[in-house]
Amino acid sequence: MDLQNANAAENTDAPAEERLARLIENLSSYIEFYHGGSVRLVSFDGKVAQVEFGGACEGCPLSLNTLHGWIAGTIHQFFPEVVIEEAPASPR
């Protein structure tokens, strides 16, 4: 993650949900570029953030590794208290 994106996540003037959403958007940009997938923030209650995968990541057998390894690991650098979960699948 570049310095500008890291600073956006650390901007303490913005509400935590806004900072978290920006960080996840930045992560999604990398996922889209390298894997053809995406991730987005679905909900945040101040403690638990639920995210949803899209594109090539949707249904991918490695998406839990991506979620718990790379996404959660990066988010915990800026928000150590936040729990990251995959959002329940929405009915289609």
LORODO-300484 format. One record per residue (C-alpha): x, y, z; residue in three letters. Coordinates in pm, whole numbers, plus 50000, padded with zeros to 5 digits. Example, Ala and Ser with C-alpha at 12.3 -4.5 7.8 and 13.67 -1.06 7.14 Angstrom:
! LORODO-300484
<atom X="51230" Y="49550" Z="50780" resn="ALA"/>
<atom X="51367" Y="49894" Z="50714" resn="SER"/>
! end
This chain:
! LORODO-300484
<atom X="50000" Y="50000" Z="50000" resn="MET"/>
<atom X="50140" Y="50338" Z="49908" resn="ASP"/>
<atom X="50192" Y="50621" Z="50155" resn="LEU"/>
<atom X="49899" Y="50828" Z="50028" resn="GLN"/>
<atom X="49655" Y="50539" Z="50079" resn="ASN"/>
<atom X="49799" Y="50461" Z="50421" resn="ALA"/>
<atom X="49757" Y="50825" Z="50522" resn="ASN"/>
<atom X="49394" Y="50818" Z="50408" resn="ALA"/>
<atom X="49328" Y="50522" Z="50638" resn="ALA"/>
<atom X="49501" Y="50698" Z="50928" resn="GLU"/>
<atom X="49319" Y="51033" Z="50886" resn="ASN"/>
<atom X="49176" Y="51050" Z="51236" resn="THR"/>
<atom X="48949" Y="51342" Z="51146" resn="ASP"/>
<atom X="48723" Y="51108" Z="50948" resn="ALA"/>
<atom X="48485" Y="50865" Z="51121" resn="PRO"/>
<atom X="48623" Y="50513" Z="51169" resn="ALA"/>
<atom X="48371" Y="50361" Z="50927" resn="GLU"/>
<atom X="48473" Y="50603" Z="50653" resn="GLU"/>
<atom X="48843" Y="50534" Z="50711" resn="ARG"/>
<atom X="48780" Y="50159" Z="50712" resn="LEU"/>
<atom X="48575" Y="50179" Z="50391" resn="ALA"/>
<atom X="48855" Y="50374" Z="50218" resn="ARG"/>
<atom X="49113" Y="50119" Z="50327" resn="LEU"/>
<atom X="48898" Y="49832" Z="50197" resn="ILE"/>
<atom X="48847" Y="50019" Z="49868" resn="GLU"/>
<atom X="49224" Y="50043" Z="49833" resn="ASN"/>
<atom X="49262" Y="49671" Z="49904" resn="LEU"/>
<atom X="48991" Y="49602" Z="49647" resn="SER"/>
<atom X="49188" Y="49793" Z="49384" resn="SER"/>
<atom X="49482" Y="49559" Z="49432" resn="TYR"/>
<atom X="49259" Y="49251" Z="49430" resn="ILE"/>
<atom X="49091" Y="49367" Z="49110" resn="GLU"/>
<atom X="49420" Y="49441" Z="48937" resn="PHE"/>
<atom X="49598" Y="49119" Z="49033" resn="TYR"/>
<atom X="49312" Y="48869" Z="49061" resn="HIS"/>
<atom X="49010" Y="49009" Z="48879" resn="GLY"/>
<atom X="48808" Y="49012" Z="49199" resn="GLY"/>
<atom X="48690" Y="49269" Z="49449" resn="SER"/>
<atom X="48603" Y="49319" Z="49812" resn="VAL"/>
<atom X="48368" Y="49575" Z="49966" resn="ARG"/>
<atom X="48255" Y="49676" Z="50312" resn="LEU"/>
<atom X="47896" Y="49564" Z="50371" resn="VAL"/>
<atom X="47852" Y="49664" Z="50734" resn="SER"/>
<atom X="48046" Y="49792" Z="51032" resn="PHE"/>
<atom X="47904" Y="49813" Z="51383" resn="ASP"/>
<atom X="48211" Y="49965" Z="51544" resn="GLY"/>
<atom X="48362" Y="49626" Z="51629" resn="LYS"/>
<atom X="48282" Y="49380" Z="51346" resn="VAL"/>
<atom X="48331" Y="49461" Z="50979" resn="ALA"/>
<atom X="48157" Y="49239" Z="50727" resn="GLN"/>
<atom X="48293" Y="49232" Z="50374" resn="VAL"/>
<atom X="48168" Y="49080" Z="50052" resn="GLU"/>
<atom X="48374" Y="48938" Z="49768" resn="PHE"/>
<atom X="48291" Y="48993" Z="49403" resn="GLY"/>
<atom X="48426" Y="48910" Z="49062" resn="GLY"/>
<atom X="48679" Y="48627" Z="49050" resn="ALA"/>
<atom X="48693" Y="48618" Z="49432" resn="CYS"/>
<atom X="48324" Y="48532" Z="49467" resn="GLU"/>
<atom X="48309" Y="48161" Z="49545" resn="GLY"/>
<atom X="48686" Y="48117" Z="49508" resn="CYS"/>
<atom X="48814" Y="47839" Z="49737" resn="PRO"/>
<atom X="49103" Y="48066" Z="49843" resn="LEU"/>
<atom X="48883" Y="48363" Z="49939" resn="SER"/>
<atom X="48897" Y="48274" Z="50310" resn="LEU"/>
<atom X="49277" Y="48277" Z="50292" resn="ASN"/>
<atom X="49258" Y="48618" Z="50126" resn="THR"/>
<atom X="49012" Y="48738" Z="50389" resn="LEU"/>
<atom X="49190" Y="48615" Z="50700" resn="HIS"/>
<atom X="49545" Y="48652" Z="50576" resn="GLY"/>
<atom X="49584" Y="48954" Z="50358" resn="TRP"/>
<atom X="49270" Y="49165" Z="50412" resn="ILE"/>
<atom X="49238" Y="49116" Z="50788" resn="ALA"/>
<atom X="49615" Y="49145" Z="50833" resn="GLY"/>
<atom X="49623" Y="49479" Z="50655" resn="THR"/>
<atom X="49315" Y="49612" Z="50833" resn="ILE"/>
<atom X="49456" Y="49513" Z="51173" resn="HIS"/>
<atom X="49758" Y="49735" Z="51108" resn="GLN"/>
<atom X="49524" Y="50036" Z="51119" resn="PHE"/>
<atom X="49228" Y="49899" Z="51320" resn="PHE"/>
<atom X="49367" Y="49634" Z="51559" resn="PRO"/>
<atom X="49038" Y="49603" Z="51749" resn="GLU"/>
<atom X="48818" Y="49531" Z="51445" resn="VAL"/>
<atom X="48704" Y="49176" Z="51367" resn="VAL"/>
<atom X="48679" Y="49100" Z="50994" resn="ILE"/>
<atom X="48414" Y="48857" Z="50869" resn="GLU"/>
<atom X="48274" Y="48757" Z="50534" resn="GLU"/>
<atom X="47916" Y="48882" Z="50502" resn="ALA"/>
<atom X="47648" Y="48614" Z="50468" resn="PRO"/>
<atom X="47567" Y="48544" Z="50104" resn="ALA"/>
<atom X="47270" Y="48744" Z="49984" resn="SER"/>
<atom X="46990" Y="48543" Z="49825" resn="PRO"/>
<atom X="46982" Y="48567" Z="49446" resn="ARG"/>
! end
